[in-house]
Every structure is written in structure tokens, then in C-alpha cells.
Amino acid sequence: MNLNIYQLVKASLMEPKKQAAVRIMTIGKIMRFVFIFITVLTVVSFIEWVIGLNNTSSSIDGLVEFVEEIEWLLYPFGFIFLFVSTTIYHFLKISLFALIGLVMLNARNRRGEYRHLWRTAALSVTFPTLLAFVLSYFNLGFGVTFATSLLTILYLYSAIGYYPKKPSARKE
């Protein structure tokens, strides 16, 4: 299976059959997709942070001087810190959902391993993460996290339905 990044994004948004099929793709292709996704999220969050910092600093005089003095140092380190923390969070989230998927896989009597589910979970978290990112502007609280987690589990559950079934045990 050879999908480009655009096809992976499309599959992560609306195609559970392809989400299940990525289990046979190389991990490098999935990692590239995850890092591109994290980079886009980080850039948008960083722009939001810079705009928010500029808006905040214009109302506080002392902060304006401080930010102007260390601006050359603040922005690069802020971006790096945001990228690293977003990467750690996203990888932990994918790993946790892959573990939940492994439980569902065994409960549904399907064949697969954790590494397969990690690849599927990497695509399954894409749409719920984008949805949570958009809904974060509306200050809806903890309900957004819970709803997007359930949506991710639903995506995983539907993708696991396309995993091959375990062979039945033979009676001799």
C-alpha cells in the first residue's frame, strides 16, 4: 500500500477501511504523517500564542519592555518548547489509544498486534484532534476532551472491524 500524505489525511478523516489498511504500511510513512500533522498544529498554535502575547503585552507596560528586550530569544525557544510538548502529548495519546484498540481487537476476535494498532490509531486521532483544536476556541471545558476521546475510540472500533478475523480453533 502506497499512500501519499494527502491520501493519508483523507483516509484519517473519513475512511475506516483505509485506516485499518495502514497497518501494513511502513512505520516511516506513518511517522512522517504524524510529524507533519504535529508541525501544522504547532505552527498554528505558535501563531495564536504570538498574537495573544502581542495583545496581552500591549495592555501591560512592563511586559512590553521585557518582551521587546528578549523577543529574539523568546520566540525560537517558545516554538521549540511548543513543538516538543505537542509531540510528546500526541505520541502518548496515540500510544494510549493503540492500547485501548488492542483490548477492542482481542474482544472482537481480530488478528493484529500493538504495532498495527499504533499505525491505525495515528490516523484515528487526526480528526478528533482537529475537532478539539477548533472547539478549544469556544471554551467548552472538559466535555470536549471526553467527546473527542469517544470519537477516537469510535474511529478505532470501526477500523478494527476491517482487521482480519482470527482463525477458529480446530477441535481434534
N, C-alpha and C positions, 0 to 999 in steps of 0.2 A: 504494500500500500504506500503510495507516494502522494502526499497532500502538501500543498504549499501553505503558507501562513494564512492567507485569506480563506482557503478552504477549511483550515482548522478552526478559524473564528466562526465561520458559517456553521460548521458541524457542532461547535460548542454551544451555539445559540439555539439550534432547532433540530438537530438530527441525532437522536439517541443511538441509532444503529451505527452511525459512524463513530460516535463516542466509544462504543464498545469495540469497534474495529481498530481503533488506535492502539489497542493493547499489543498488537503485533508490530507496531512501528518502532523505530529505534528510539532510544531514550534521548538521544541528542536532538532529534527533531522536536520532541515534546518539550525538552528544556529550553530550546530556542523560543518556542511559542510562549512558554511561561515567562521567560526573561523579557521578551518583547512586551508582553502584557503588563508585567510589573513596571517596566520602564515607562510605558504610557501612563499608567496610574501615578507613578512618581512624578513625572513631568507636570501632569495636570494638578496634582496636589501641591507641588512646589510653586507653581504659578499662583494658585489660590493662596498659599501661605505668604508669598511675597506681596501680593495685593493686599491681603489682610494686615500684614506688618506695616505696609506703607500707610494704610488707612488709620491704623492704630497710632503709629508714630506721629502722624500729623496732628493728632489731638493732644499729645503729651510732649511738652517741650524738651524735657531732659532726655527722653528716649530718642528724640530726633538727633540730637548731637551724638549720642552714643552710637546709634546705628550708622550715622554718616562717617564716624571715625573707624569703625570696624567692618564696614559694608563689604570690602574686598575679601574679608576673611569669613564673614558670617554666611554669605550665600553659598560658596562651594562646600563648606562643612555642613551646612544645613541640607543641601542636596544629597550629599553622601550619606549623612545620617538617615535621612528620609528613605533613600534607596535601600540601605542595608536593613533598616527596621521593617520596611514593607516586604522585602524579600524574605526575611525570617518569618514574619507573620504569614505570608502567603504559602510558604513551604510547609509550615506547621499545620496550616488549615488543610492543605491538600493531603498531607500525611494522615491527619485525623479522619478526614472523610474517606480516605482509602481504607483505613482500619474499620470504619463503620461499614463500608462496602464489602469488606471481606466477611464480616458477620452476615450481611444480607446474602452474599454469594453462597455461603455454606447453608444458610436457611432455605434458599431456593434450589439447592442441589445442582449448582452450576460449577463448571470447571474454571479454574483460574488461580492465579497467585497474587500476592500483595503487589508485586511489581506491575502486573497488568492493571490492577485496580488503581494504582497510583497514576498511571497514564490516563485512565478513564476519568479519575477524579480531577486531574489537572484541567480537563476540558469541562467537566461538570460544574466546577466552581466559577467559571468565567461569567456567565450571565447573572447568577445571583450576586457576584461581587460588583458587577457594573450596576445592577439594580440597587444594591446597598449604597454604592457611591452616589448615585443620583438622589436617592431618598435621604441621604445624610444632610442635604440642604434644607429639608423640611423639619428637622429636629423631632422625629417621631419616637426617639428613645430606643429602649431595649427590644421593642416589638419588631423592629426592622431586622436586627440580628437573628432573632428567633425565626422570623418568616423566611429570611434568605437561607438560613441553615436547613429548614424544612424543604425549601425549594431545591437546594443542592442534593439533599437525600432523595427527593423525588426524581431528579435527573439521574442520579446514580442507579436508583431502583429500576427505572425504565431502560437504562443502558445495560444493566445486568441481565435483563430479560433476553438480550441478544447474545449473551455468552453461551457457549455450547453446554449442553447438559452432561452431567456425569453419567458414565455408563452404569447401568444397573448391575448389582452384584449377582453373580451367577450362583445358582444353587446346584450343588452336585450330589 
